């Protein structure tokens, strides 16, 4: 594992650890108990780390860049990090897609966690209840977070994908 890969591996490992904490706190939510568990800290951490990972492959423009100044003369501008394998293939788009999907999964968990099951309006012949709908949304978003974090972790930890500045 190269020096630049290490912070990325530690970040996705932290996401996997936070996901496990979230799962533990969600045990029985909307099944046996209806009190919403406090997972706001974990969700915020996952979202912030996912956003930071997304910024590695596709950094946001600074205000000077929006007005046409080159990155080299704008203070605080960031260059994308290079992701490649031992054959020199560019894995930047791959990492960008995985990190964006991870962030989207975190957004889905947050959106469904904030949802009050009593305010959900399903069609009359829906195959699930309001509680099942909300819980399914949380679980599917959390599954996305764990899946994409695991894929990034596996590829970078095994040095199949290398990170260079």
Legacy VTK file of the C-alpha trace (Angstrom):
# vtk DataFile Version 3.0
C-alpha trace
ASCII
DATASET POLYDATA
POINTS 165 float
0.000 0.000 0.000
1.555 3.322 -1.050
1.717 6.374 1.185
-1.148 8.122 -0.606
-3.338 5.016 -0.539
-3.144 4.749 3.218
-5.384 7.745 4.108
-8.002 6.594 1.596
-7.941 3.041 2.997
-8.276 4.390 6.533
-11.191 6.594 5.463
-13.180 3.747 3.928
-12.308 1.518 6.881
-13.793 4.211 9.134
-16.951 4.221 6.978
-17.220 0.445 7.336
-16.790 0.742 11.103
-19.421 3.512 11.330
-21.788 1.431 9.174
-21.497 -1.418 11.658
-22.286 1.003 14.513
-25.321 2.282 12.595
-26.556 -1.281 11.995
-26.207 -2.084 15.693
-28.205 0.990 16.698
-30.895 0.249 14.103
-31.572 -3.265 15.442
-35.342 -3.618 15.784
-36.151 -0.074 14.603
-39.637 0.007 13.042
-39.961 -3.730 13.712
-40.015 -4.153 17.493
-39.611 -0.524 18.538
-40.664 2.756 16.992
-38.338 5.136 18.807
-35.881 6.558 16.287
-32.294 5.693 17.322
-29.744 8.481 17.517
-27.422 7.778 14.600
-26.960 11.403 13.552
-23.260 11.539 14.499
-22.450 8.364 12.578
-24.444 9.501 9.535
-22.727 12.891 9.538
-19.303 11.254 9.765
-20.078 8.840 6.913
-21.368 11.670 4.727
-18.360 13.914 5.423
-15.864 11.128 4.714
-17.750 10.144 1.529
-17.705 13.780 0.407
-13.961 13.991 1.052
-13.397 10.823 -0.990
-15.480 12.227 -3.848
-13.357 15.387 -3.784
-10.194 13.360 -4.392
-11.249 12.290 -7.879
-13.302 15.349 -8.777
-12.435 18.413 -6.668
-14.887 21.306 -6.611
-13.870 24.530 -8.294
-12.916 27.518 -6.201
-14.430 30.927 -6.866
-11.444 32.043 -8.954
-11.749 28.968 -11.162
-15.410 29.752 -11.813
-14.292 33.080 -13.271
-11.768 31.463 -15.576
-8.517 31.670 -13.659
-6.206 28.667 -14.037
-5.817 26.340 -11.031
-2.131 27.195 -10.699
-2.797 30.841 -9.795
-5.827 30.295 -7.557
-5.090 29.814 -3.870
-6.788 26.793 -2.358
-7.508 25.077 -5.655
-7.145 21.325 -5.690
-5.908 18.999 -8.401
-7.475 15.566 -8.800
-5.562 12.666 -7.347
-4.323 10.000 -9.773
-5.660 6.443 -9.430
-3.952 3.733 -11.503
-2.979 0.070 -11.498
0.339 -1.650 -12.255
-0.410 -1.496 -16.009
-0.864 2.284 -15.872
-4.602 2.234 -16.498
-6.490 5.269 -15.252
-8.802 4.311 -12.382
-9.871 7.900 -11.672
-13.333 7.493 -13.236
-13.746 4.163 -11.420
-12.911 5.747 -8.066
-15.090 8.771 -8.844
-18.072 6.534 -9.592
-17.595 4.360 -6.489
-17.101 7.314 -4.141
-20.083 9.181 -5.623
-22.241 6.054 -5.207
-21.034 5.731 -1.621
-22.038 9.350 -0.976
-25.422 8.770 -2.631
-26.013 5.746 -0.400
-25.255 7.879 2.669
-27.686 10.514 1.396
-30.396 7.842 1.028
-29.863 6.634 4.589
-30.141 10.199 5.905
-33.229 10.937 3.804
-35.063 7.806 4.974
-33.907 8.074 8.586
-35.415 11.573 8.781
-38.691 10.322 7.284
-41.609 9.911 9.654
-43.430 6.662 8.793
-46.767 8.267 9.708
-46.355 10.860 6.934
-45.607 8.317 4.180
-48.446 7.963 1.671
-48.341 4.625 -0.108
-50.925 3.395 -2.581
-53.675 1.279 -1.056
-52.460 -2.042 -2.443
-48.770 -1.412 -1.669
-46.875 -4.622 -0.870
-45.426 -3.102 2.311
-46.430 -0.980 5.264
-45.196 2.563 5.930
-42.742 1.249 8.524
-41.410 -1.379 6.118
-41.012 1.269 3.407
-38.922 3.531 5.638
-36.869 0.662 7.008
-36.247 -0.696 3.496
-35.011 2.747 2.406
-32.591 2.928 5.331
-31.356 -0.631 4.811
-30.864 -0.254 1.050
-28.933 2.992 1.467
-26.757 1.430 4.167
-26.158 -1.577 1.912
-24.904 0.783 -0.834
-22.574 2.524 1.620
-21.093 -0.756 2.850
-20.802 -2.303 -0.616
-18.992 0.612 -2.258
-16.775 1.232 0.777
-15.791 -2.454 0.757
-15.001 -2.373 -2.983
-12.782 0.703 -2.585
-11.130 -0.782 0.502
-10.399 -4.121 -1.171
-8.929 -2.587 -4.324
-6.695 -0.086 -2.518
-5.662 -2.309 0.398
-4.503 -5.078 -1.929
-2.588 -2.506 -4.032
-4.585 -3.351 -7.150
-5.256 0.376 -7.443
-2.588 2.893 -6.475
-3.062 6.521 -5.452
-0.576 9.178 -6.578
-0.636 12.941 -6.191
LINES 1 166
165 0 1 2 3 4 5 6 7 8 9 10 11 12 13 14 15 16 17 18 19 20 21 22 23 24 25 26 27 28 29 30 31 32 33 34 35 36 37 38 39 40 41 42 43 44 45 46 47 48 49 50 51 52 53 54 55 56 57 58 59 60 61 62 63 64 65 66 67 68 69 70 71 72 73 74 75 76 77 78 79 80 81 82 83 84 85 86 87 88 89 90 91 92 93 94 95 96 97 98 99 100 101 102 103 104 105 106 107 108 109 110 111 112 113 114 115 116 117 118 119 120 121 122 123 124 125 126 127 128 129 130 131 132 133 134 135 136 137 138 139 140 141 142 143 144 145 146 147 148 149 150 151 152 153 154 155 156 157 158 159 160 161 162 163 164
